[in-house]
Amino acid sequence: MKILSGMGMAFCFTLTLLASCQRTGAVHADIQRISGDETAPGPLKGEVTSVDIPAHRMLLRVENGMEQTVRWNDSTAINGVPAESVPPGTNATTAALMHVLAIRPGSAVVISATDDEGEKIATLIQVTDLSSVTKLRRVRKKIQFDKNS
């Protein structure tokens, strides 16, 4: 009987210990603060490593070295790209400005984004330092061989 009583007390003690270790519901992270079901993402700061214009996606290396994928849409505002960087005869649309970032990897940006089912959608892209290095697209020349030689 003493054994059952001791086991019962140990069981009650274990339950009490587990109940006291319950989470408070708030998690604090470097980039965002999550409180219950509410998500409030903060700005992402980093360098643009690549831009996929047809997919409306960019890869960003954030301050801690990790890479984040951010999507944009036509309503995304982009600030900090000089007007002379946009090709002549082109309107300064989101796609044209993203093309400027695509050919200038390493540009420093601050992105305000919302979370849509696990994907970050940029609402504002602030270019803080436009890279001076341009990634030129290779033009492949077709070599035609003379059939007579």
Secondary structure, DSSP 8 states (H G I E B T S, - for coil): -HHHHHHHHHHHHHHHHHHHT---SEEE-SSEEEETTEEEE--EEEEEEEEETTTTEEEEEETTS-EEEEE--TT-EEES--GGGS-TT----HHHHHHHHHTSTT-EEEEEEEEETTEEEEEEEEEEE--S--------------TT-
